[in-house]
Amino acid sequence: MTQAAPARTKIPTKSPQASRDGTVRRPAGWQKKTTAGTARSTVIASGNGGAATRGGGEVIELEYGITVYPARSEEGRWRAVWFESDTRQQCEAATEEKLAVKLEKVRTRLEADAPNMKKPGTDLIAHYLDPDRHPVQDRWSRKHADTQRRLCERFAAPVIDAVTCQDIKTGHMERIVNAAPTAGKGDRVRRMISALVTAGIDAGYLANSRLAKVHWQAGDRLVPEPGVTVAGESGLWVDPAEIPSDGDIGKLGQALAAGAHGDRDELMANTAAYSGLRWGELTALTIPQVDQAARVITVDRKVVEVCGQLYLEAPKNRKHRRTIYPRRTPAGYPLAERLADRIEQARAEQEAGTNPLGLIFPSPKGAYWRSSNFNRRVLAPAYTAIGWRDAVGNGRWTWHSLRHVFCTTALFTWKLDATDVSRMAGHGNYRTTLDMYVGATAGVLDRARTATE
């Protein structure tokens, strides 16, 4: 028999307390649901009963401070009250089962202490890209921040911008990563998703770490099989075929010398190949950074291009370092002598005002080179002339291949220790150097052949 109270009862303004005698009493007509078809309602049925502090009737208290007010008539509505982010929240439904469905999401947020899960995916992305979420010493470089912004705009935003964070599922993340056109781009998107999920969990936008467990799938696209590596090798391993020989560097230098800037571009290629400077570090190189007596270059800056603007900032990983360059390269190029001559020229240009920054390798206007301009005007003709590129621009080696030349030369020609090479190249640690250039399987066949003789 139902109670005679009105169909809509007043929700108490304070958190209700349990009944004084401790007995668990259920409102009239209430029954615990245990069948498979109503399994969700056990979320409510598992609570403890008690009397409301105001307005009469009874309540059901659930974990995480959720209080349920059962319907007080057959036409009445079920209600729930809880506190989230120090704010009183409530919801209601026509039946116990419908209220239980709503409370499942509430319980997930309260259990994870994740109030931002009610916000849309666009807020999650904005939080991920917000530079202020990192301590100052750990903030992204401009280049990395721009890359992450582009990945989010192109792949993540179209899928989850309008989706409530709590409703983001693994399927959404699969759609994001599979929108990438290639395996390489897919791996970048996958890493972005992993970082996005971690940031979302830390800030209370997400609660499910499995959202990051997605991988790029080729589907019906006709692409080379991705992820093929040598058994036992690290994914960082650089195949020797990806590294130009000393003779190849010599040919590149000669082709560059035949170009518009002559010997300066030849010197630039040899400096990159035998000092290990990255492109941005090389184009930012100034006179004071080169110690000619010690043949040491101090790497404390780089140039990056972000959205068409050039910026001068700290090197990769914000780590300054020093590296060496040889008197002569293995192919016989007099690197130390040519670099000394170029430094004198740069001083004269600086005094004359045509190279105000004192750059070793300035653009034709005496400023920082843009990589796109250098590639188009200088490298492309040289690459084609020596066969590094075919008619449509495809080729095995790039400017970054010159860094591989430095590392392998230092390890196998100069016989330097991997820890020393790691520091000069600016790797995170010497393990990276070993994984990239020495490998785990080096000498396997020789050892096996000796053992089986």
C-alpha positions as CSV (number, residue, x, y, z in Angstrom):
1,M,0.0,0.0,0.0
2,T,1.5,3.3,-1.0
3,Q,1.9,6.3,1.3
4,A,-0.4,9.3,1.0
5,A,2.3,11.9,0.5
6,P,2.3,14.2,-2.6
7,A,3.8,12.8,-5.8
8,R,6.8,15.2,-5.7
9,T,8.6,15.4,-2.3
10,K,10.9,18.2,-1.4
11,I,14.6,17.4,-1.6
12,P,16.3,18.2,1.8
13,T,18.7,21.1,1.7
14,K,21.2,19.4,3.9
15,S,22.9,16.0,3.6
16,P,20.4,13.5,5.2
17,Q,21.4,11.3,8.2
18,A,20.7,7.7,8.9
19,S,17.7,6.7,11.2
20,R,18.5,6.8,14.9
21,D,17.5,3.2,15.7
22,G,19.8,1.9,12.9
23,T,17.0,-0.3,11.3
24,V,16.9,-0.6,7.5
25,R,13.3,0.2,6.4
26,R,12.2,0.3,2.8
27,P,9.5,2.5,1.5
28,A,6.2,0.8,0.8
29,G,6.1,-1.0,-2.5
30,W,9.9,-1.1,-2.8
31,Q,11.5,-4.5,-3.6
32,K,15.1,-5.5,-4.2
33,K,15.7,-6.4,-7.8
34,T,17.9,-9.4,-8.4
35,T,17.0,-10.7,-11.8
36,A,19.5,-10.4,-14.7
37,G,17.1,-8.1,-16.5
38,T,17.2,-5.5,-13.8
39,A,20.8,-5.9,-12.6
40,R,21.5,-2.2,-12.8
41,S,18.9,-1.5,-10.1
42,T,21.1,-3.3,-7.6
43,V,23.2,-0.2,-7.5
44,I,20.4,1.4,-5.5
45,A,19.1,-1.8,-3.8
46,S,22.5,-2.3,-2.2
47,G,22.2,0.9,-0.2
48,N,21.2,1.3,3.5
49,G,17.8,2.7,4.4
50,G,17.1,5.6,6.8
51,A,14.7,8.4,7.6
52,A,14.9,11.7,5.9
53,T,15.8,14.6,8.2
54,R,13.1,16.8,6.7
55,G,9.8,16.2,5.0
56,G,9.2,12.6,6.2
57,G,9.6,9.5,4.2
58,E,12.7,7.3,3.9
59,V,16.0,7.5,1.9
60,I,18.6,5.0,0.6
61,E,22.2,6.0,1.3
62,L,24.8,4.7,-1.2
63,E,28.5,5.0,-1.2
64,Y,30.4,8.2,-2.2
65,G,27.7,10.2,-0.4
66,I,24.9,9.6,-2.8
67,T,21.4,9.7,-1.2
68,V,18.4,8.3,-3.1
69,Y,14.8,9.3,-2.4
70,P,12.5,6.6,-3.6
71,A,9.2,7.4,-5.2
72,R,6.5,8.0,-2.6
73,S,3.7,7.0,-4.9
74,E,3.4,4.8,-7.9
75,E,3.3,8.0,-10.1
76,G,6.2,9.6,-8.2
77,R,9.8,10.0,-9.3
78,W,13.0,8.5,-7.9
79,R,15.6,11.1,-7.0
80,A,19.2,11.3,-5.9
81,V,21.3,13.9,-4.3
82,W,25.1,14.1,-3.9
83,F,28.0,16.6,-3.6
84,E,30.5,17.0,-6.5
85,S,33.3,19.6,-6.4
86,D,31.7,21.0,-3.2
87,T,28.5,21.6,-5.1
88,R,25.2,19.9,-4.4
89,Q,24.0,18.0,-7.4
90,Q,20.8,16.0,-8.1
91,C,19.0,14.0,-10.7
92,E,15.7,12.1,-11.0
93,A,14.0,9.4,-13.0
94,A,10.6,7.8,-13.4
95,T,11.8,4.4,-12.2
96,E,14.5,2.9,-10.0
97,E,16.2,1.2,-13.0
98,K,16.4,4.5,-15.0
99,L,17.8,6.3,-12.0
100,A,20.4,3.5,-11.5
101,V,21.6,4.1,-15.0
102,K,22.2,7.8,-14.3
103,L,23.9,7.1,-11.0
104,E,26.4,4.7,-12.7
105,K,28.1,7.7,-14.3
106,V,27.9,9.7,-11.1
107,R,29.5,6.9,-9.1
108,T,32.3,6.6,-11.7
109,R,33.1,10.3,-11.4
110,L,33.0,10.3,-7.6
111,E,35.1,7.2,-7.4
112,A,37.7,8.7,-9.7
113,D,37.4,12.2,-8.2
114,A,37.0,13.4,-11.8
115,P,34.4,16.2,-11.9
116,N,35.6,17.4,-15.3
117,M,34.2,14.2,-17.0
118,K,31.0,16.2,-17.5
119,K,32.9,18.6,-19.8
120,P,33.1,18.2,-23.6
121,G,36.1,16.8,-25.4
122,T,37.1,20.2,-26.7
123,D,37.9,21.2,-23.0
124,L,40.0,18.0,-22.7
125,I,42.0,19.0,-25.8
126,A,42.4,22.6,-24.6
127,H,43.7,21.3,-21.2
128,Y,46.2,19.0,-23.0
129,L,47.5,21.8,-25.1
130,D,47.6,24.4,-22.2
131,P,51.3,25.1,-21.5
132,D,50.5,26.1,-18.0
133,R,49.7,22.5,-17.0
134,H,53.5,21.8,-17.0
135,P,56.0,23.1,-14.6
136,V,58.2,25.8,-16.2
137,Q,61.2,23.4,-16.5
138,D,59.1,20.7,-18.2
139,R,57.2,22.8,-20.7
140,W,57.1,21.7,-24.3
141,S,59.3,23.4,-26.9
142,R,57.5,25.6,-29.4
143,K,58.1,23.0,-32.1
144,H,56.6,20.1,-30.1
145,A,53.7,22.3,-28.9
146,D,52.9,23.2,-32.5
147,T,53.1,19.6,-33.6
148,Q,50.7,18.5,-30.8
149,R,48.3,21.3,-31.7
150,R,48.3,20.2,-35.4
151,L,47.7,16.6,-34.5
152,C,44.8,17.5,-32.2
153,E,43.2,19.8,-34.7
154,R,43.5,17.3,-37.6
155,F,42.8,14.0,-35.9
156,A,41.3,14.3,-32.4
157,A,39.0,17.4,-32.6
158,P,36.8,16.1,-35.4
159,V,36.1,12.9,-33.3
160,I,35.7,14.0,-29.7
161,D,35.2,17.8,-29.7
162,A,31.5,17.5,-29.0
163,V,31.6,14.3,-27.0
164,T,31.2,14.5,-23.2
165,C,34.5,13.3,-21.7
166,Q,32.7,10.6,-19.7
167,D,31.2,9.2,-22.9
168,I,34.6,8.9,-24.8
169,K,35.2,5.3,-25.5
170,T,38.0,3.2,-27.0
171,G,36.2,3.3,-30.3
172,H,36.6,7.1,-30.5
173,M,40.3,6.7,-29.9
174,E,40.5,4.0,-32.6
175,R,38.9,6.4,-35.1
176,I,41.4,9.1,-34.2
177,V,44.5,7.0,-34.7
178,N,43.1,5.2,-37.8
179,A,42.5,8.6,-39.5
180,A,46.2,8.9,-39.9
181,P,47.2,8.2,-43.6
182,T,50.4,6.3,-42.9
183,A,51.9,4.0,-40.2
184,G,54.5,6.7,-39.3
185,K,51.8,9.4,-38.8
186,G,49.7,6.8,-37.0
187,D,52.5,6.2,-34.5
188,R,52.7,9.9,-33.8
189,V,48.9,10.1,-33.3
190,R,49.0,7.1,-31.0
191,R,51.7,8.8,-28.9
192,M,49.6,11.9,-28.8
193,I,46.5,9.9,-27.6
194,S,48.6,8.3,-24.9
195,A,49.7,11.6,-23.6
196,L,46.2,13.1,-23.9
197,V,44.7,10.3,-21.9
198,T,47.4,10.6,-19.2
199,A,46.8,14.3,-18.9
200,G,43.0,13.8,-18.9
201,I,43.2,11.3,-16.1
202,D,45.5,13.5,-14.0
203,A,43.1,16.5,-14.4
204,G,39.8,14.6,-13.8
205,Y,38.6,14.6,-17.4
206,L,38.9,10.9,-17.9
207,A,39.1,7.8,-15.7
208,N,39.8,4.9,-18.0
209,S,43.5,4.3,-18.8
210,R,42.5,1.7,-21.5
211,L,41.6,4.6,-23.8
212,A,45.3,4.9,-24.6
213,K,45.6,1.3,-25.7
214,V,45.0,1.9,-29.4
215,H,47.1,1.2,-32.5
216,W,47.1,2.3,-36.1
217,Q,45.5,-0.2,-38.5
218,A,46.1,-0.1,-42.2
219,G,42.6,-1.5,-43.0
220,D,42.0,-1.6,-46.7
221,R,44.8,0.9,-47.5
222,L,47.6,-0.5,-49.7
223,V,50.7,0.4,-47.6
224,P,53.9,-1.3,-46.8
225,E,53.8,-3.6,-43.9
226,P,54.5,-1.4,-40.8
227,G,56.7,-2.3,-37.8
228,V,59.1,-4.7,-39.5
229,T,62.3,-4.9,-37.5
230,V,65.3,-7.1,-37.0
231,A,64.7,-9.8,-34.4
232,G,66.2,-8.9,-31.1
233,E,66.9,-5.3,-32.1
234,S,65.5,-2.1,-30.5
235,G,63.0,-0.1,-32.4
236,L,65.6,2.7,-32.4
237,W,68.1,0.6,-34.5
238,V,69.3,2.5,-37.6
239,D,70.0,0.2,-40.5
240,P,73.5,0.8,-42.0
241,A,71.7,1.3,-45.4
242,E,70.2,4.5,-43.9
243,I,73.6,6.0,-43.3
244,P,75.6,7.6,-46.1
245,S,79.3,6.7,-46.5
246,D,82.2,9.1,-46.2
247,G,82.4,9.0,-50.0
248,D,78.7,9.9,-50.3
249,I,79.3,12.9,-48.0
250,G,82.1,13.9,-50.3
251,K,79.9,13.8,-53.3
252,L,77.2,15.8,-51.6
253,G,79.8,18.5,-50.6
254,Q,81.0,18.7,-54.2
255,A,77.5,19.1,-55.5
256,L,76.8,21.8,-52.9
257,A,80.0,23.6,-53.8
258,A,78.8,23.9,-57.4
259,G,75.7,25.8,-56.2
260,A,74.9,29.4,-55.5
261,H,76.9,29.7,-52.2
262,G,79.8,27.5,-53.2
263,D,82.2,26.4,-50.5
264,R,80.0,27.7,-47.6
265,D,77.4,25.0,-48.3
266,E,80.0,22.3,-48.7
267,L,81.4,23.3,-45.3
268,M,77.9,23.2,-43.9
269,A,77.3,19.6,-44.9
270,N,80.7,18.5,-43.6
271,T,80.1,20.3,-40.3
272,A,76.8,18.5,-39.9
273,A,78.2,15.1,-40.8
274,Y,81.3,15.3,-38.5
275,S,80.1,17.4,-35.5
276,G,76.6,16.0,-35.1
277,L,74.7,19.3,-35.1
278,R,71.0,19.1,-35.9
279,W,69.6,21.4,-38.6
280,G,68.2,24.0,-36.2
281,E,71.5,24.0,-34.2
282,L,73.6,24.4,-37.3
283,T,71.6,27.3,-38.8
284,A,71.8,29.1,-35.4
285,L,75.6,28.6,-35.0
286,T,77.4,31.8,-34.3
287,I,81.1,32.8,-34.1
288,P,81.5,32.7,-30.3
289,Q,80.2,29.1,-30.1
290,V,83.2,27.7,-32.0
291,D,86.5,27.2,-30.0
292,Q,89.0,26.8,-32.8
293,A,91.9,26.0,-30.6
294,A,90.1,23.0,-28.9
295,R,88.0,22.3,-32.0
296,V,84.9,22.3,-29.8
297,I,81.4,23.6,-30.6
298,T,79.1,24.7,-27.8
299,V,75.6,23.8,-28.6
300,D,73.3,26.1,-26.6
301,R,70.7,27.2,-29.1
302,K,68.6,26.2,-32.1
303,V,66.2,27.9,-34.5
304,V,62.7,26.5,-35.0
305,E,60.0,27.5,-37.4
306,V,56.4,27.5,-36.0
307,C,53.5,28.7,-38.0
308,G,55.8,30.6,-40.4
309,Q,57.7,32.4,-37.5
310,L,61.3,31.7,-36.6
311,Y,62.2,31.4,-32.9
312,L,65.6,31.0,-31.1
313,E,65.4,28.6,-28.2
314,A,67.4,26.0,-26.2
315,P,68.5,22.8,-28.0
316,K,66.4,19.7,-28.0
317,N,65.3,18.5,-24.5
318,R,66.6,21.9,-23.2
319,K,70.1,20.4,-22.8
320,H,73.2,22.4,-23.7
321,R,76.2,20.3,-24.8
322,R,79.6,20.5,-26.4
323,T,80.9,18.4,-29.3
324,I,84.1,18.0,-31.3
325,Y,85.0,18.3,-34.9
326,P,88.0,16.7,-36.6
327,R,90.9,18.5,-38.3
328,R,90.2,16.4,-41.4
329,T,87.2,14.2,-42.2
330,P,87.8,10.5,-43.1
331,A,87.4,11.5,-46.8
332,G,90.2,14.1,-46.4
333,Y,88.1,17.3,-46.2
334,P,90.1,19.9,-44.2
335,L,87.2,20.8,-41.9
336,A,89.1,22.7,-39.2
337,E,90.9,24.8,-41.7
338,R,87.8,25.6,-43.8
339,L,85.8,26.4,-40.6
340,A,88.5,28.8,-39.4
341,D,88.4,30.6,-42.8
342,R,84.6,30.9,-42.6
343,I,84.7,32.4,-39.1
344,E,87.0,35.1,-40.4
345,Q,84.6,35.8,-43.2
346,A,81.6,35.9,-40.8
347,R,83.5,38.4,-38.6
348,A,84.0,40.6,-41.7
349,E,80.4,40.3,-42.7
350,Q,79.3,41.2,-39.2
351,E,81.4,44.3,-39.1
352,A,80.1,45.3,-42.5
353,G,76.5,44.8,-41.3
354,T,75.6,42.1,-43.9
355,N,75.6,39.4,-41.2
356,P,74.6,41.2,-38.0
357,L,74.1,38.1,-35.9
358,G,77.6,36.7,-36.8
359,L,76.1,33.5,-38.1
360,I,78.5,30.9,-39.6
361,F,75.9,29.7,-42.1
362,P,73.5,32.7,-42.7
363,S,70.8,32.9,-45.4
364,P,71.5,35.1,-48.5
365,K,69.9,38.0,-46.5
366,G,72.2,37.5,-43.5
367,A,69.5,36.0,-41.3
368,Y,68.5,32.5,-40.1
369,W,67.8,30.0,-42.9
370,R,64.3,28.5,-43.2
371,S,64.6,24.8,-43.7
372,S,61.9,24.9,-46.5
373,N,63.9,27.5,-48.4
374,F,67.2,25.7,-47.9
375,N,65.8,22.4,-49.0
376,R,64.2,23.9,-52.1
377,R,67.0,26.2,-53.2
378,V,70.1,24.4,-52.1
379,L,69.6,20.7,-51.2
380,A,67.1,19.6,-53.9
381,P,69.4,20.4,-56.9
382,A,72.4,18.8,-55.1
383,Y,70.4,15.7,-54.2
384,T,69.2,15.2,-57.8
385,A,72.7,15.8,-59.2
386,I,74.3,13.0,-57.1
387,G,71.3,10.6,-57.2
388,W,70.1,11.1,-53.6
389,R,66.7,11.8,-55.0
390,D,64.8,10.5,-58.1
391,A,62.7,12.5,-60.5
392,V,59.7,12.7,-58.1
393,G,61.8,13.5,-55.0
394,N,62.0,10.1,-53.4
395,G,65.3,9.0,-51.8
396,R,66.9,7.0,-49.1
397,W,68.9,9.8,-47.3
398,T,68.0,13.2,-45.8
399,W,69.9,16.0,-44.1
400,H,69.2,14.2,-40.8
401,S,71.2,11.2,-42.1
402,L,74.3,13.3,-41.6
403,R,73.9,13.0,-37.8
404,H,74.0,9.2,-38.3
405,V,77.3,9.7,-40.1
406,F,78.8,11.6,-37.1
407,C,77.7,9.0,-34.5
408,T,78.9,6.0,-36.5
409,T,82.2,7.7,-37.3
410,A,82.7,8.6,-33.7
411,L,82.0,5.0,-32.6
412,F,83.7,2.9,-35.2
413,T,86.4,5.2,-36.8
414,W,87.4,7.4,-33.9
415,K,86.8,4.5,-31.5
416,L,85.1,6.7,-28.9
417,D,83.1,5.3,-26.0
418,A,79.4,5.2,-26.4
419,T,78.9,7.4,-23.3
420,D,81.1,10.1,-24.9
421,V,79.3,9.9,-28.2
422,S,75.9,10.1,-26.4
423,R,76.9,13.3,-24.7
424,M,78.3,15.0,-27.8
425,A,75.3,13.9,-29.9
426,G,72.8,15.1,-27.3
427,H,71.1,11.7,-26.8
428,G,69.0,11.1,-23.7
429,N,71.5,8.5,-22.4
430,Y,74.2,6.2,-23.8
431,R,71.7,3.3,-24.1
432,T,70.0,5.2,-26.9
433,T,73.3,5.5,-28.7
434,L,74.0,1.8,-28.4
435,D,70.4,0.8,-29.5
436,M,70.7,3.1,-32.5
437,Y,74.1,2.3,-33.8
438,V,75.6,-0.7,-32.1
439,G,72.5,-2.8,-31.7
440,A,71.8,-5.9,-29.6
441,T,72.6,-8.4,-32.4
442,A,76.0,-7.1,-33.5
443,G,78.5,-10.0,-33.7
444,V,75.8,-12.7,-33.2
445,L,76.8,-14.7,-36.3
446,D,80.5,-14.4,-35.6
447,R,80.0,-15.7,-32.0
448,A,77.8,-18.5,-33.2
449,R,80.2,-19.5,-36.0
450,T,83.1,-19.6,-33.5
451,A,81.1,-21.7,-31.0
452,T,80.0,-24.2,-33.6
453,E,83.4,-24.9,-35.2
